[in-house]
Amino acid sequence: MTIRVCPIPLRTLAAAILALGMTAMPAPAGAQPAPAQPAPVRGGAAPRTFTITGVVRDSASGEVLRNARVGLVSSPRAIQTNVDGRFALLGVPEGPQTLRVQYVGYASRLLPLRPDTVTGALVVFLTKAVVRLSTATVQSAIDQSPTVIAIGRDAGVQSISTAQVEAMPSVGEADVFRTLQMLPSVAGAGNGGASLSVRGGTPDQNLVLLDGITVYHVDHFFGLFSAFNTDALKDIQLYAGGFPARYGGRVSSVIDLTGKAGDERHFRASGGASLLSARGVVEIPLGRGSLLLSGRRSYTDVIKSGLYSKLFDFARQGSSAQPQTQVGFGGGGPRGGGRFQQVQVDPSFYFYDLNAKLTYRPSSKDVATISVFRGLDNLDQSQTLGGGFARFNPGGAAPPTTAATPTLNDLTIAQNTGVSARWFRQWSSRLSSDLIASNSEYLSDGNRTASGGLPNGGARFDFGFTETNTVEDRTVRLENVVDLAASSRLEFGGWATRNTVTYRFAVGSTTDTVQNRRNTVRNGDANVLAAYAQHTWTPVPQVDITTGVRSTQYDATGESFVEPRFNAGWQITPSLRFKGAWGRYHQFVNRVENEDVLQGSRDFWLLADTTLRAQGSTHVIAGLLFDRPAWALNIEAYDKTLDNATLFSRRYRQAFGVNTGSFFFTGDGHARGLEFLLEKKRGSVTGWAAYTLMKATNRFDEVDGGRAFPSSLDQRHELKGFGSWQLGKWDLSAVGVYGSGRPYTAPIAQYQIKLLDGRQQTYVNVSDKNSQRLPSYQRADVAASRIFETKGSFDWRVGLSLYNILNRRNVSFRKFDLSTDPIVVTDVAQLGFTPSIDVKLTWRAQRERMTEIDR
């Protein structure tokens, strides 16, 4: 595949713009191209320079490629393409030059240029790279450095190829979040789910954006999979810390996802199926734009495969939907009650997600998009308990079963709906604007109540709990970028967000005044207004310095926050780069963890207010990147402090019936670590290995006497690796993960007190917060896939994954049965050996061409 360079003419205003040293963006085809003009010479000794503008596209679909890296082979300075795949490389020295264009998962391109031959804006087509272990001849225009991980030149930045997500061993189907867990900044040896803990942060501290939509519900199947269909994604960017001033509202990291826009020239369709779900993508060209429709739905409510049953049983082990013994915490109020008899439940469960993206180009300088996203999980375990209901009497004789036949309502729904409208304008080669308006709504609704009546018109009963949590996010963002000179770029803009959050947790009957005193109801709304400015200065080609500031006004508390940001890089040698970052960050919508050592942890979203203060964080990062054509080594050290961390727990309060607001505790946190990432780009085996050394602690004045204790996400050591090998037409891959044990809190004793009315009340004493450790985590996975090409327009891809091939019994958490003395401890294991298969069928009007790289 050769590079196609398409000269695109300028409009009539080009002469005036060029007089200012600015090159306009492409004009409609058919007009004569205007030659690129060198910049004016300031003094006879000053070198003459010129500007190169263009757009980077996928050679098969024509889609623009955001975040592609563009630079000169002769200079360490490089820029990234913007949201519309465009770039403007200013200050290019006169004379023959070679342009290098790189994008993760694609073969890099080398393009020889001369100022007299560059007659307009360039269109550079990149092709996806596929490795062939043969003696194939490599074209001179191809740089043999296809990467599956793009290690950012800035501290804390990494991206990964969407094609790599598909090749990674998986549970059921490819998953973007599980792939991100293989990076050193993200914990991968956790509870078996797809949630992301970045550098000791909690999942809610990550800002997850999909085409500008803030996504709150980011998983399916109780957290086992992410809510994003890999087939609908184009670009994946992870900012593990020290992220730039244009992002705000989170204190840990940013995961910025860009959805595919669809082929603007040819109709395409693909569909796939795994043992859990079916999916499909349709791309429709619309002349000046395109329409992409994508959908995925599980058929677990219709067909219960062996894989589904295994996953569901594992997920439900940690779900509070299971019957639990109700006891009181030591020092807390009484929680006496009853329990349901154990019965076999035949649950009905399904999930789905939908993506749609409409792209329209009214002119050569404008692009407008509308993106829609919706995801839902529905679990119904409702039933009629024919065996009746039994009261629980700890330490006493076995209780009799009543003749009542209660109905158990057990329904859990979690859904996220989002829509965004985007208008991007390239005013000139130096100035662009990006305006985004988005609306996101998250709903979590749980209803677990039992109701019924005794025979012969006896008394009725109604107990259990209901929990509802909603988050509404309406945001308008404006981002502007202006290149003041080859060595100076200014970014500025603003955010306006309206948040509305409601939360209600109700225990027992609405007429039970004692239980209602323990209910939690917190509703609120707030406006967040933010403005930012950021300047990047390159005093010499080897050094770049970025300084920025973000100012935020939060009206729920009337506070203002100033968040300075700093980032610097020094290209010490052509292969060795130093990078560092420092920044201040705040978060106003927080997910609160409800600590309950017996029934697991429930969590819910709340707005910051005068009781729950806005969280604040400071990041300090320093690193070295040693980048060679065949391999790369990235080392980063970080120190992250957290202010106003929140814990919700009833066991530390001694007074019965206190206001539930006092169950919230505020403290601080600290995480520091050292990360190593070694990537092998060439050879018979490619992949990467990562090691992380981390320590994360929290401290609350009311917990453990104000002493610091390990965070629930503290994991001192984690080692993981990925390898890929092509054997003929088969793609083989393997994953290995080791992680030291995570901390937990355990009950250590129980005692009973006889109340004045004669009832026995059980109390539990627990260990110091997170003073115990689970066993270490070890796992190895393998996968194999092959594409079967037909003579027509259809291709088949078949993939087989074997998860946890050693059938390692990794402990997810521990359950405690306090109905016996001594306490019975049960290890709840994560998934054992789990095979899965995935089939994908692709139809295209034009066969996609791949670049073959000889290793």
N, C-alpha and C positions, 0 to 999 in steps of 0.2 A: 504494500500500500504506500503510495507516494503522497507527499503533501500537496494539497491543492491550495494555491494562493489566488484568491479572487479579488481583483482590483475593483473597488466600489467608489463611484464618483462622489464629489462633494457638491453641496448646493451653491447657489449664487452668492451666499454670504461667506464662502470659504476664503475669499481673498482678504476680507477684513479680519477674519479670525486668524488666518495665517500671519497677518502682519503683527499680531500680538504673540506669535509663536505657538498657536493652538491649532490642532488638527481636528476638524469636525468628524463626526461619526458617519457610517455609510449612508449613502443616498440610494434611491431606487435604481435597480439595474437598468441598463440601456443607455444611460448618459455616458459621456466620455470621462475617463478618470482624470483627476487633477494630480499632478506630480507632487510628492512630498517635498516641502521646502525646508532648507536648513535654517536653524535659528540665526538671528543677526549676530554678527561678530562684534564684540565689545573690545575694541583695540586690536591692533594688528597681530599681537602675540596670542590672543585668545583662540582656542581651538573651535572649529565650527562643529555644531551638533545638529541633529535632527530628531524628529519624533516618529515613533512607530506606533500605530494604533491598529486594533483588530479585535476579533472575537474568536473564541475557541469553542469548537463543536465536536460532538460525537460523530464519527464518520458514518455510522450505520443509521442512526435515527435523526441526525441533524440537531439534536438537543444541545443547547448551550451548556457549557461545563463551568460551574461556579467553583471558585477557589483553586483553579489551575494556576500553576506557578510559571511565570514568564520572566526571562532574563537573558542577558548576554553570556556566552561562554567565557568571554574575556573578563567578566566583572562579577564579583560576589553579590552585587545588588540585584534583587529580584522583587517583582510585585505579584499580586494575586488578582485573578479576574474577579469582577464584581458579580452581582446577583444575575446579571444578564450575560455573563461570560465574556465581558468586554475588558480590554486593557489599553493603557496608553503608557508607553515606555518613553519617558522624556530624557533629553540630554544624551542621546546616543551619539558617540563620536563619529565624525565623518570618516568614510573609508569602509572597506569590506568588514562586515560583522556577521556573526553567526548567532541566530536567535535560538534559545532552547526553551521548549514548552513541555511541561511535565504535569501529569495528573495521576493520582493514585489509582492503580489498577489498569492503566493504559501505557502503551509504549510511548516513551518520550520522543519528541521530534526536534531535529536540528535543521534550521532553515538558514542557508547562506543569503545574505542581503547586502545590497549596496544602495546608497541614497538615491542614485539615479534610476534604479530599477524598482524601487518601492513607489508605485504610482497611486496609492490609495490605501484604504484600510484593508488589512489582511483578514482572511478567514482561514484559520488553521484547523484542520480536521485531525483528531486523534483517534486511534483504533485501540480497542481492548487487546491486551497482550495475552497470548496463550503460549505456554512453553512447549517446545517440541525437542526432545532429546535426540537430535539428529545432526547432520552436517549441513543443514539448510543455510543458504547464503543470506546474510543479513544486509539489507540495503544500507547504504552509507548515510542515508538521512535518518536512520533509526539509532537512537542512543540505547544501548542494551542495559537499561536500568528500570525495568518494570517493577513497581513496588506494590505490596499489599498493605503496608502501613506507611503513611506519610508522617514522619517525625517533624513537627513544626520547627521553623527557625526561631520562633518565640517560645518562651518558657511555658510549659503546661499544655501545649497545643499538639493534638494528634488527630489524624483522620484515618479511616479504614475504607477499603474498597467494598462496594456493595456485592461485587462478584465473590469476594472472599467470605462474606457472610453465608452465601449459598454453599460454599465448599467446606465450611467448618462442620465437624461432627455436631449433631444436635439431638435434642429429645423431641421427637415428633416431627419437627420442621425447623427450617432455618430461622434464626432469631437474631436481630441486630443487637439487642442488649446483652445477650449471652456472648456474642462475639466481642463486644466492648469489655466484658469482664476478663478477657484474656490480656488486656493491656495492664501495665504495671500500676497505673494510677487508680484502677478500679478493682475492688475486692472480688475474687472469683471463687473463693472457698467458703461460701456462706451457708445459707439454709436451703440451698438447692433451687432457689428461684431466680428470676431475671431482674430483680431490683438492683440498682446501682448505688454502691457506697463508694464515693470518690474521696480518697485521701482522708478516711475517717469520718466523712460526713454522712448524714442520714439521707435516704432517697428523696425526701421532700426538699432538701437543700440544693437540689439540682434544678436549674431552669431548663425545662424541656420544651423546645419550640419545633413545630412542624409547619413550615411555610408561614411563619409568623404567629401561629396559634399557640398559646400557652396551654400545654396538656397537663392535666392533673392526674387523671386515671391512666397510668402508663403500662398496665399489665392486663393479662388475661389469666384465667384458670388459677385463681388464688395466688397470682404472682409467679407462676411457672413460666409464662411466656410474656414477652412485651406485646403491647397493643398495636405495633406497627408492622404492616405487611412489607416485607423486604422487597417484593416485586414492584412496589409503588414508590420506592425511595431511590434517589439519585446521588445525594451527597450527605456524608455523615461527618460532622465536626465535633470533637470533644475538646473543651477548654477545661482542663483539670484544675486550674487555679490561675490567679493573676489575670483574669480575663479583661478585655478592654472596656473602655468607658461606655460604649454603646449598649452594653448589657447591664442589667440591674435587677434587683428584686430577689436575688438568691445569694447565699453566703458560701456555697461550696464550689459549684461547677456549672457549666453550660453545655447542653447537648443540643446542637443546632442541626435539625434535619431538613433537607430540601427534597420535596417530592418530585417525581418525574413529571415533565410537562407533556410528553407524548410526541410522536413522530409527526412533523409538519408536512411530510412529503408522501408517506406511504401508510396504508392501513396495516395495523399489527394486532395480533391477539395471542394470548397465551393462557393456559389453564393448568392447574396442578392439583394434586390430591395426596394427602398423607393418611396415616391411620387415624387421624383426629379430625381433619378438616379438608375442605376443598376451597380453591381460590381461582380467581381469574382476573385478567387485565385486558382492556381494550384501548387501543390508541387510534384516534380518528383525526386525520388531517382536515383542516378547515380553511385552506388557502393561506390566509394571513395568520393562522394560528392552529391550535390543536385542542382536542378534548381527550382527557384520559379518565377512564372509569376503572376502579379496582374494588374488588370485594373478596372477603374471606369469611367463611362460616364453618363452625364445627357441626358435625352431624352426630354429636355425642348424645343428643336427646332421642335419636332414632336408632343409631347403630352403636352399641357399646362394645368396642373392640377390646382386646386384651390389654393393649397399651393404655386405652382410656381408663379402664378399671384400675390398672396399676397406678396411674398418675392420680386418679381421683382418690383412691384410698390413701395415698401418701399425702395429698394436699389436705384431706379432711382430718388427718391426725392432729394437725395444728389448728384446726378450725374450732371456734367456740360453739359451732353448731352441735358438737357432740355433747351428750349429757355429761354434766360435771357435778361433783359433790359440792354443795354450798357450805362454806365454813367461814368463821370470822378470823380476821387477822389479829395477831397479838397487839394489844393496845388500841385496836380499832373498835368500831361499833359492831353489834351483832349482825350476822348475815344468815342466821338460821333459816331453813326453808325445807324444800323437798327436792326430790329428783325423779326423773322419769325412769321407767323400766327400760332396760336395753332391749331394743327390737331391731330387726333387720329392715333397713330403709332402702327403698329403690328410688334414688333421687333422679330428678330430671334437670339436666344441666346443658347449657349451650352458650357459645359466645360468637360474636361476629364483629367485623369492622368494615367500614366503607370509606373509600377515598375517591374524590372527584376533583379534577383540576382543569379549568378552562383557561387557555392562553390566547391572547389576541394582540396583534401588532398593528396598531392604526397607522404608524409611520416608522421610518427607519430609526427614529430616536426614542420611540415609546414602546413599552410592553405593559399590558394589563393582564392580571391573573385573578381568578377566583378559585379558592381552594375550600373544600368541604371535607371534614373528617368526623366519623362517628364510630364509637366502639361501645359494646355492651357485653356484660356477663350476667347470666340469669341462672340462679340455683334454687330449685324448689324441692325441699325435703319434707313437705307437709304430709301428715298421716293421721290415722286414727289409732290410738293406743288401745287395742282390744283387751290387753291384759290388765288394764286399770292403772291406777296411780298409787304409789307407795310413799309414805312419809319416811324421812330418814332420821334415825335416832342414833347418833354416834355413841359407840360404846355400849349400847343397849341391845336388847334382843331384836331379832329380825322383825321388822315392822309388818303388820298385815297389809294386804292389798285390798283397796276398796273395790266396790263393784262398779265404780264410775268408769265410763269410757270416754276419756277426754280426747279432744281434737288438738293436735299439735300443728300450729301454723309456723312453718319454718321457710321463709322466703328471703333471699338475699339478692339484691340488684345493685350493680355498679355500672355506671355509664358515663361517657364523656362525649360531648358534641361541640364541634368547633367549626367556625367559618372565618375566612379571611379574604379581604379584597386588597389587591396590591397594584400600585401604579409606579413604574420605574421610568425615569426620564434621563436620557443622556443629553444634557444641554450642549456639551461640547466635549472634546477629548479630555478636558481638564476638570469638568464639573458634571456631577450626576446627583440625582435625588431619588430616594426610595420612600414612598408613603404607603403605610400598611394600617388597615383598620381590621380588628379581629374581635370575635366574640367566642368565649369558651364557657361551657357549663358542665359542671361535674355533679353527679348525684350518687350517693351511697345510701341505700335503704335496706335495713335489716329488721325483720319481724320474726321473733321467736317467742311465741306465746302459746300457752295451753289453756283451753277453756272447756267447760262441761258442767255436768250436774250429777248429784247423787241420785240413785233410783227412787222411784215413787215420789217425785217432786221435791227431793231433798235440796239442800243448799247447793248453790252454784259456786264454782271457783273460776278464777281468772288470774293467771300469774305468768311470769316470763319477763321479757323486755322488748322494747322497740328502740331502734336507733336510726336517725336520719341526719345526713350531713350533705349540704349543698354548697357549692362554690361557684359564683358567677364572676367572670372576668371580661371586662370590655375595655379594650386598649386601642389607642391610636398612636402610631410611631412615625416619626419623620427622621430620616437619616440622610445627610448630605456629605459628599466627599468632593474636595477640590484640591487638585495638584497645583500648588503655587509655583513650584519649580521642580527640577529633577531631584533635588535633595530635600524637598519640603512638601508634606501632605497635611491638609487640615480636614478633620472630620468633626461634624457638629450636628446636633439635632435634639429631639425631645420626645418624651413619653407622657401620655396621660392615661391613667388606668382607673376604672371604677370597679371595686370589689364588693360583693355582697356575700356574706357567709352566714349560714344558719346551722345550728347543731342542737339536737335534742336526744337525750338518752333517758328513757323512762323505764323504771323497774316496777313490776307488779301491776296490779289493777289501778285504774285511775282513782278509785275510791279509797285506796290504801294510803292513808295520810302518812304513816310511818315510813313506808317505802318512798313515797313521793318526796319526802324531805331529802332523800339521797339522789334524786334525779339531777340531771345536768341539762341546763338550757342556756345556750349562749348564742345570741344573734348579733350581727353587726354589719355595718357597711363603711367604706372609706374611699377617699379619693387619693391617688398617688400621682403627683406631678413631678416630672424629672426633666432636667436639661443637662446636656453634656457637651464637652468639647475635648478634642484630642489632636495632638500635633506630633507628627513623625518627622524627625530631622536626621538626615544622613550627611554629617559634616565631611566624611570621606567614605569611599565605597565600602570600606571594611567595618564601619561603625554605624549603627542606627540607634536612635534614642527616641522613645515615645513617651510623652507626658500627657496626662489627661486628668479631667476632673468631672465628676457627676454630682449634681446637686438635686436633692429630693425633698419635697414637701409632703408630709403625711398628716392629713387633716384629722384623723381619728384621735390623735394625741396632741395635735398642734405643733409637732416637732419638725425641725429641718435637719437634714443630714448632708454633710459634705464628704464626698468619697474621692480622694485623690488616687490616681493610678500612675504607675511608672513601669516601663519595660525597656530593656536595653540589650543589644547584641553586639558582639565583637568577633569578626571573622579573623582569627589569629593567623591561620594559614588557610590555603584553599580547602583543606579537609577538616580543620579544627575550628569550632565556634564556641564562644562563651555566651551564655544568655542568662538573664535574670529578670525578676519581676517583683513588684511590691504593690499592694493595693488594699483599699478599705471597701467593705461591702455590707449591705443591710438587707433584711428580709422582713416582710410585713404580713404574709400569709404563711402560717406555720402548721405543720402536721404534728399534733401532740401525741406522744406515746403514753398509753395508759398501762402502767406497770401492774401486772397481776401474775404472781409467780405460779399460781395454780391453773389458771385458765388461759395462759398465754397473754400476749399484749395486744390490746385493741388500740387503734389510733384513729384520729379524726382531725380535720382541718379547722383552724380558728384564725380570726384576725387579731393582729396585735392591738392591744389597748393599754390602759393605764395599769392593768393587772398583769397581762402578758405583754411584756415589753418587746419592741422590735429587736430581732436578733442582729448582732453585728459581728463581723469577722475581719481579721487582718491576715493577709497572705504575704509570706516572704519566700521567694523561690530563687535558687541559683543552680545552674547546670552547665554541662559540657556536651557538645555533639561532635562526634568524630564520624564523618560521613565519607565513605569511599564508594567507588562504583559497585563493588561486589558485596559490601557489608556496611553496616552503620552501628555505632554504639552511642546511646544516649544515657546520660547520668544526670539525675536531678535530685536535689535535696530541698525540703520544704519545711516550713514552720507555720502552723495555722492556729490562731486563737479564736475562740468563740465567746461572745458576750450574750447574756440573757437566754441561755439554753433553758428549755422548759421540760419539766417532768410532772405527770399527773399520777398521783397515787393516794389511795385512802389509808394505807397501812401506817403512815407516819402521823396521822391525826388521832388524838386520844379522846376528844369529846364526841359524844354521840349526837347525831343530828346537826352537825355544824354546817354552815353555808358551804355549798360545793365549791365556791370560788377559792376557798382556802385549801383545796386539794391540789392546787397548782403550786409548783416550786420553781424558783428561778435560780440559775447558777451559771457557771461558765465551763468552757471546754478548751482542750488543748490537744493538737495532733501534730506530730512531727515525724518525718520519715526520710528514707533514702531509697531511690528507685534506679534500677538498671534495666535497660532494654537493648538487647543485641539482636539485630536483624541481619539475616543472610539473604542476599538478593539473587545470587547466581549459584550455579552448580546443579548437581543432580537432585539435591534436596534444598528447598528454600523454606523460610519461616522465621520464627523469632523465639527468643527465650527472655523471660522477665523475672526479676527478683525484687521484692519489696521488703524493707525493714521499717516497721511503723510502731509507734506508741501513741495511743489516744486515751485521754482521761477526761472525766467530768468532776465537778465539785458543786455541791449544794449545801447551804448552811444547815438545813434541817435533816440532811441525810448523813448517817454515819459520823455524826459529830462534826460535820463540815470538812472531813478529810477527803482528799481526792481519791477517786476509785476508777477502775478501768471502764471505759465506755463499752457499751454492748457491741460495738463494732471494732473493738481493739483486737488486732491480730498482728502479733509481732513479726512473723515470718510468712511469706508467701512466695512460692516458686512455681512458675507455670511456663509452658512452652507449646508451640504449634509448629508442625512440619508438614510440608506438602511435596509430593513426588508424582510425576507423571510416568506411568508405565504403559507404553503404547497409547491406546485410546482411553485408558482409565486414569482418572485423577484420584490419587490416594492421599489421605491426610490423617494426622494423629494429633491428639491433645493430651497433655499431662498436667496435673495440678496437685500441688501440696500446700497445705496451710496449717499453721499451728492452731491450737484450740482457742475458741472464743470464750469470753467470760459469761457467767450467768449467776443468778441469785437463787438459792435453794432453801426450802424449809428445813429446819434442823430439829425441831421439837414441836409437840402440841400438848395442850392441856385443856381441861374442861372445868367450867364453873357452873354451879347450880344457881339458877336465877330465882328471884323471889316467887315467881309463879310456878316453880317446880321444874321448869324446863332445863335441859342441859345445853350449855353453849360452848362450842369448841373454839379455841384460839390457837393460833400458830405463831411460833417464833421462827424467824428466817435469819439466814446468814447475813454478814455484811454485804452491801450492794456489790454485785458482780465479783465476789471473792472466789468463786469456783471457776474451773475451766473444763470445757468439753474436750474429748480426745481430738487428736489431729485429724485433718481432712486429707484424703488421698483419692485420686481418681485418674483413670486413663480411658480415653475414647478413641475410636478409629472410625473412618468413613471411606467409602469408595463411591465414585459416580462416573457416569459415561454418557456422552451425547451421541445419539444415533441419528445420523443425517440421512435424509431420504432424497430421492431425485427431485421431488417436488419442493414445495415451500414449507413442509412440516419438518420439525426436528423433535426428537424425544430425548429427554434427560431423565435418567433413572439414578437414584441415589440411595445408598444403604448406610445407616449409622448404627454403631454399636456403642452405647453409652455405658460407662463403668464396666469395662470388659473384665476386670478382676473381681467384680461383684463385691467391692469393698463396702463394708457396713459403716458408713459415715453417720455420725449422730447429728441430727438436726436440732433437737432439744430434748429435755428430760421432763417426764410427767411424774407427778407425785400423788400417790393414793393415801390420803390421810384417814381413810375409814378403818385402817388396820394399825396396829402398834407392834413393832416399829413401822415407820413410814415405808411404803413400798415405792421404789424408784424404777421407772421404766424408760429405757432409751428408745426414743423415736428416731428410727433410721431414715436416711434419705434414700433416694432411688438406688436400687441395686442394678444388676445387669439388665439393660433395657434396649432391645433392638427396635429399629423403626425404618420405614421405607418411604420414599417420596418419589412421585412421578410428575414430570412437567412436560406439557406439549406446547410447542410454540409454532405459530403460523405467521409468516411475514410475506409481503408482496415482493420484497427484495431481500435476498439472503445476506446476512450480516457477514462482513469480511473481518477476519482476525489477523493481527500481525503475529507472525511466528518468530520467536526469539530463540536463537541457538545458544545454549549454555555451554 
